[in-house]
Amino acid sequence: MKAVICHSFGPPEDLTVEEVDDPTPGSGEVLVEVKAAAATFPDTLMLENKYQFKAEPPFTPGGEVAGVVTELGEGVTELRVGDRIVGGLGTIGGFAEFAVIKAAAARVLPDSVEFAQSTGLNYAYGTTLYGLKYRGQLAEGETLLITGAGGHVGLSAVELGKLMGARVIAAASSEEKLDLCRQRGADETINYSTENLKERAKELTGGKGCDVIYDCVGGDLAEQALRAIGWGGRFLVVGFPAGIPAIPLNLTLLKSCQIVGVFYGAMTAREPDLATSIANELVDLTASGKLSPHISGRYGLEQTGEALRSMMDRKSLGKVVIEP
């Protein structure tokens, strides 16, 4: 089969596509013909050895795929050859024509859900549903501010925040990204390339501040966003593409607010029942049409470096998918 290979840590342009042996499913695993694999920000970090989960070269990037089951490993009874599934591989192995997935990590897809739609659901929408519902306790009628709202994870927060009945303020770095956020349901937008995030957010809330902050950016914007939080608000820490911020903790006292970590990947290992519930809910929401993830780019295996570069340069909108 063909697979994308990272031979040494470095830029995505160094990735190669090579012929390798087909993988073989072990006990409790299935072999999947990959139809789509989500490209995510952690993939870019792993190429440079900057992610909390490490992989030793040579390795194939890609942590979540959708496709068709072609072979069952020993002991697998809950899936059948020919099933359309989506599932996580952990952190690597997805950018290839075939991949091995643990049967317990696979979800059968309804025929109404496209492969490209489904992959990335756990990474982006799983993180967001876990964050907004279980970590942030976002309630109907509350105001939700999202930084990095034009990206895959940020856009999932726009959509899920609206489904949960929140007033959504989407903040991003360009009008193109904000146009997409408005199309996906954002009530208000802030362009933090031209506007002060804190001041504009306070203005949009009549000085009250936001109930929940969903921070996908980090860096200097994190403190600005925290200063725009309301009394008793919840600041959700999601990611740091702009760098890890230094937060003045006196702000938490002055606002009587909380800073809450959202680490979906670790939760899935520690709370598998909750992870299963979230995954099933997301598939159901997509099948019903209530969720329709936006796909901005579809790339072949040979274009994987280009796809990841678009994410690293923060040019991608919504979801980017690799389709072998």
Secondary structure, 3 states (H helix, E strand, C coil): CEEEEECCCCCHHHCEEEECCCCCCCCCEEEEEEEEEEECHHHHHHHCCCCCCCCCCCECECCEEEEEEEEECCCCCCCCCCCEEEEECCCECCCECEEEEEHHHEEECCCCCCHHHHCCHHHHHHHHHHHHHHHCCCCCCCEEEEECCCEHHHHHHHHHHHHCCCEEEEEECCHHHHHHHHHCCCCEEEECCCCCHHHHHHHHCCCCCEEEEEECCCHHHHHHHHHCEEEEEEEEECCCCCCCCCCCCHHHHHHCCEEEECCHHHHHHHCHHHHHHHHHHHHHHHHHCCCCCCEEEEECHHHHHHHHHHHHCCCCCEEEEECC
